[in-house]
């Protein structure tokens, strides 16, 4: 009886494992290794690519990069939010699509502290500059080599990671353009230390955006909260123009719960206005001015997203009014200027010219579209049709 029971148990277990192996698995990113010469150790990082990354129509696109410290803790939640906020589900395209990179820890106290912390016992704190050298000198170049990245880079850090983010923001030179410092641990930044750091900064940080979140620790950490306020107000007073930053206090969140909601608010603050609705766009110049204002605030050129411009254009193109159809053409032409390697942009221009009964220019743009994407069957059929009617 026992042998029969054991045989049945093994058979059931084998069937269960086989069923598991045949069940499709969902994956959130991929794991990579980089042997760091600077740190003299191997570092692991996870990479999540945007939804459009492998689409043939988007093969020309390059994407901003978000570096997430403490990747084991924050990569999954941040990746989920970025994917939802950037891909247009239910019209929710508040931020650009981006590549999210979560760095796994080896020694966070060593890597995230820019200054040596003096304690009774020996410690290995103060390796922040060396870790930054790894990020900027090894990891970012590797990412630029392996993926279609743009030069816009963001750094997210929580707690000690937030301390490193603030330190990097204050540096005269850095490859990062914006920062999310979530409840940074300012425990070692007493008044003299912070004064020295503030006195040493140049005007360069004011070309970058920083979001600073503070959690409610109750009486246990009023000093840290006060230092956040002091830092923000000091930087604001030193900025000669409008300070490209935001500070936010979360009354109902503690140090452990604040990262998720603070990331959402922080990334929304950085890209405030990026998610403008197509319904609120009245003309091409308004749209151009809107994104020029965003670009000026972030000290980086962000063009109107191609899908947004397309949606405005097709809304106008469906009108039987010739003036609206001409406006649609103007929007589509804007996409060919901003995205000259987009097959879809020229395909849309072809449709607009066709609606305006300009077969010659329609054919010209369909051919351009097909040259950029030989698999564009729509352009191929249009070329065949227009060539027969000539």
Phi, psi and omega in degrees: 000318180296320179295320178296317179299317180296320180296317179295320179297316179295321180295316178296319180297317179296320179295319180296316180294322178296318179297320178298318182294331182273349180283126179301137182256143175263133183240139178244086178089184181225154182260140181224157178236143176223122176279112184271122174287323183294315182269348182057047178198162177273134180242138179258138175216150179253143182233127172246126181264151180298160182300327184272357192304319185262006176285136183300322182293340183253015185295344180275344189286146171239146192237143171299160182240131176249115177268125182248114175284158187054051186303326181300331184267329192242346187300314186294313182293318181291319178300317179300316180293317179299315180300316182291318186282346187246347187259001172084016175301130182053032179074013185265079179244076186275337184224162176291155169298146183209160175269124181257129182235117178256122182266128180277145185280149167244311178207089188292326179296319178292313189283330189260358180258114181286338182242149176292128179263122182274119178229169181297320178264152179296143177217168183251029178290169175094016181264016184302317181295322179293320179293321176297323177298323175295314181300310188275332184264341183233308186291309182299316175300324178294319178295319178297327180285320188272337186226166180275080183265153167262178182273001178274117185237139180237149180234123177250131177214141180240140177064241176297328175296326176293324175300315179295323178297316179296316178302316180294319177303322185280349183291152179293321181234133174201156178273353181272142183258333179212160191220141172240105181256105188259111182045056183298144181275100181264025185303327182265358181263076175288180186302310179298320180296314181293321178301316179298319180292318180293322180292336185270350186284151175262193178277353185301320181303335183283358170269004181239158178255138176230134174248127183239119180251140179234130179265165179264107178261005185070211183289344186293334188220040178297326182298318179296318179297317179297324179291326174300313181297317181296317178299312183297313182294324178294317178294320180298320181290334180277341182283125184284332178250207176287128184286116180281079186197167173210136173245140183220134179253132183250097183300324188258015179235142176259185185300325182277331185267345189287333188304319185295306182291326179292323177298314179304311181292322182292312181292329176293325179290318179301314184256035178304128180092346181297327183270031179305138182282145177299335179291337183266005181261119184262328181202168185296318182295323177300316180296316180298314180297322181299313182280337172293325177294319176297316181297320180294318180295326183261000180054041181201141184279115173246119181271157176304131182301139181303315179299324179295312180297319178301317183294319177297316182299315182288332174298318179286324184294329180289346178288147177275358179279125184294327178297319177295321179294325176292322176296322178300316178301319180299320178293315181297321178296327177299320178296323180291333177285315182282333183227069186294347179257012180269117176297320182296324181298315181287329176298319179293321176299319178301318179296319181296314178298323180296320178295330179271010177063031176253082186295326183297311180287330176298313180298319180301317183282328174296321178294321177297318179298316181292327178295324180284329179220092182300347180266007180283093183292328179298312179296321181298316180293322179294320179297316179298317181293313183290327180292324179291328184272355181288000000 
